[in-house]
């Protein structure tokens, strides 16, 4: 019996692992502006614990692992974890989601350890907008990280979240930037996971509106066939010239029906949905030989408890208590 098939027939092959809740910027759609109480170091899963749990998950069908945060590169020697995961025979893909501010310093070690794929957050190309959105300086460091990834043979996927009154005007320059480098620019709808609980229709930009906006500059967009329905991005090509652009319409066109992801927080809690409210304590089972429930039992219960959809469009929807940086992107 495969424990990773839920009651709706979805087979779970992807595990997203947050290695830290810390971050070196403070993006408005994710983190609050002000003092934060991050997890104490002793509450974080060790790399050995993460590798042990990941190996167990591969025996249950997981083949893809993505490392997230917070910002995963602020945790020391991350390439050591990548190397541990690379040694697990059933792991087909190891990816990382990063803001790239530290990437040029670590890319060589990550590549040598066996990292397969990189997703990079890029919300603007303008320093003044970057400062307003992330409450920090550093867009040149982000661009340096992107170029370092490309120089090392990667084709990172670039992700942007647009807030109408802050960086909506950056959409076209971002697509042009990606096309120049032969990369895919993807736009993610602003989700109700910001720590300040400011999510509302005023700042929200839908994927449909953005596609109309981009067509005024680039001409008609042609949707491309999705090889893997569990992947969140719908990609479009440009008529008459090279380049692609992706849209992750998590709010207006959710892809829950093909979701194959489970999430492990930095403090060792397993979640079956980004917007879920229930968590399963993996850390306790890993650390306590007398734990009342086994790891497999916890995973089985987590998968069995997964809902059909996150329900953002329903009137009774309530955002999770944890913000994005506390869950893992």
JOVEN-V25932 format. One record per helix or strand of 2 or more residues. SS is the DSSP state (A for helix, B for strand). FROM is the first residue (numbers start at 0). TO is the last residue. If there is no record, write none. Layout:
[[SS,FROM,TO] [SS,FROM,TO]]
This chain:
[[B,13,17] [A,40,42] [A,46,58] [B,63,67] [A,71,73] [A,77,85] [B,92,97] [A,102,112] [B,116,120] [A,126,133] [A,138,150] [B,156,160] [A,167,179] [B,184,187] [A,206,217] [B,220,222] [B,233,237] [B,243,247] [A,255,257] [B,260,263] [B,268,270] [B,279,280] [A,281,286] [A,294,303] [A,323,326]]
